[in-house]
Amino acid sequence: MKPITPLDECVRQNLERYLADLGGMQPHNMWQMVMHHVEKPLLEVAMQHAKGNQSRAALTLGITRNTLRKKLLDHQLIDPSLHRIK
């Protein structure tokens, strides 16, 4: 069985690759970019794991259900009129 690479190491390797791929260009808004690209799949996986139950997903993530709903709306993962997972 292949050893599991720690999440922080995966992030580090990919950020280093990203910066190298820029070829010397200065990155901008890197914090916002990383948070946006990490948060959406985190929400998707938590909701899948909770089988669409927002209360269970919020508990798994360690955030309130209201915060989860706001983030799901921000990432367009639920329809604002129906409040259902897309």
C-alpha positions as a Markdown table, in Angstrom:
| # | Residue | x | y | z |
|---|---|---|---|---|
| 1 | Met | 0.0 | 0.0 | 0.0 |
| 2 | Lys | 1.3 | 3.4 | -1.0 |
| 3 | Pro | 2.0 | 5.7 | 2.0 |
| 4 | Ile | -0.4 | 8.7 | 2.3 |
| 5 | Thr | 1.2 | 12.1 | 1.6 |
| 6 | Pro | 0.1 | 14.6 | 4.3 |
| 7 | Leu | -2.3 | 17.3 | 3.0 |
| 8 | Asp | 0.1 | 20.1 | 3.9 |
| 9 | Glu | 2.8 | 18.5 | 1.8 |
| 10 | Cys | 0.5 | 18.1 | -1.1 |
| 11 | Val | -0.4 | 21.8 | -0.9 |
| 12 | Arg | 3.2 | 22.8 | -0.5 |
| 13 | Gln | 4.3 | 20.8 | -3.6 |
| 14 | Asn | 1.5 | 22.2 | -5.7 |
| 15 | Leu | 2.1 | 25.8 | -4.6 |
| 16 | Glu | 5.8 | 25.5 | -5.4 |
| 17 | Arg | 4.9 | 24.1 | -8.8 |
| 18 | Tyr | 2.4 | 26.9 | -9.4 |
| 19 | Leu | 5.1 | 29.5 | -8.6 |
| 20 | Ala | 7.6 | 27.8 | -10.8 |
| 21 | Asp | 5.1 | 27.7 | -13.6 |
| 22 | Leu | 4.7 | 31.4 | -13.4 |
| 23 | Gly | 8.2 | 31.7 | -14.8 |
| 24 | Gly | 9.3 | 34.6 | -12.6 |
| 25 | Met | 6.1 | 36.5 | -12.9 |
| 26 | Gln | 4.8 | 38.0 | -9.6 |
| 27 | Pro | 1.7 | 36.2 | -8.3 |
| 28 | His | -1.2 | 38.4 | -7.1 |
| 29 | Asn | -4.0 | 37.6 | -4.7 |
| 30 | Met | -2.6 | 34.3 | -4.0 |
| 31 | Trp | -4.3 | 34.0 | -0.6 |
| 32 | Gln | -7.7 | 34.5 | -2.1 |
| 33 | Met | -7.0 | 32.2 | -5.0 |
| 34 | Val | -5.9 | 29.3 | -2.8 |
| 35 | Met | -8.8 | 29.8 | -0.3 |
| 36 | His | -11.3 | 29.8 | -3.1 |
| 37 | His | -9.9 | 26.7 | -4.8 |
| 38 | Val | -9.6 | 24.7 | -1.6 |
| 39 | Glu | -12.9 | 25.8 | 0.0 |
| 40 | Lys | -15.1 | 24.6 | -2.8 |
| 41 | Pro | -13.9 | 21.0 | -3.0 |
| 42 | Leu | -13.9 | 20.9 | 0.8 |
| 43 | Leu | -17.5 | 21.9 | 0.8 |
| 44 | Glu | -18.4 | 19.4 | -1.9 |
| 45 | Val | -16.7 | 16.5 | -0.2 |
| 46 | Ala | -18.2 | 17.4 | 3.2 |
| 47 | Met | -21.7 | 17.5 | 1.6 |
| 48 | Gln | -21.2 | 14.2 | -0.2 |
| 49 | His | -19.9 | 12.6 | 3.0 |
| 50 | Ala | -23.0 | 13.9 | 4.8 |
| 51 | Lys | -25.2 | 12.7 | 2.0 |
| 52 | Gly | -26.5 | 16.2 | 1.5 |
| 53 | Asn | -27.4 | 16.8 | 5.1 |
| 54 | Gln | -26.2 | 20.4 | 5.8 |
| 55 | Ser | -26.3 | 20.0 | 9.6 |
| 56 | Arg | -24.0 | 16.9 | 9.5 |
| 57 | Ala | -21.7 | 18.6 | 7.0 |
| 58 | Ala | -21.4 | 21.7 | 9.2 |
| 59 | Leu | -20.6 | 19.5 | 12.2 |
| 60 | Thr | -18.0 | 17.6 | 10.2 |
| 61 | Leu | -16.4 | 21.0 | 9.1 |
| 62 | Gly | -16.6 | 22.5 | 12.5 |
| 63 | Ile | -18.7 | 25.5 | 11.4 |
| 64 | Thr | -22.3 | 26.5 | 11.9 |
| 65 | Arg | -25.0 | 25.5 | 9.5 |
| 66 | Asn | -25.7 | 29.1 | 8.7 |
| 67 | Thr | -22.0 | 29.6 | 7.8 |
| 68 | Leu | -22.1 | 26.4 | 5.7 |
| 69 | Arg | -25.2 | 27.6 | 3.8 |
| 70 | Lys | -23.6 | 31.0 | 3.1 |
| 71 | Lys | -20.5 | 29.3 | 1.7 |
| 72 | Leu | -22.5 | 26.8 | -0.3 |
| 73 | Leu | -24.4 | 29.8 | -1.8 |
| 74 | Asp | -21.1 | 31.7 | -2.4 |
| 75 | His | -19.7 | 28.8 | -4.4 |
| 76 | Gln | -23.0 | 28.2 | -6.2 |
| 77 | Leu | -23.3 | 24.7 | -4.8 |
| 78 | Ile | -27.0 | 25.2 | -3.8 |
| 79 | Asp | -29.7 | 27.0 | -5.7 |
| 80 | Pro | -30.6 | 30.2 | -3.8 |
| 81 | Ser | -34.3 | 29.8 | -4.5 |
| 82 | Leu | -34.5 | 26.1 | -3.7 |
| 83 | His | -31.6 | 25.7 | -1.2 |
| 84 | Arg | -30.9 | 22.3 | -2.6 |
| 85 | Ile | -27.5 | 20.9 | -3.6 |
| 86 | Lys | -26.9 | 21.0 | -7.3 |
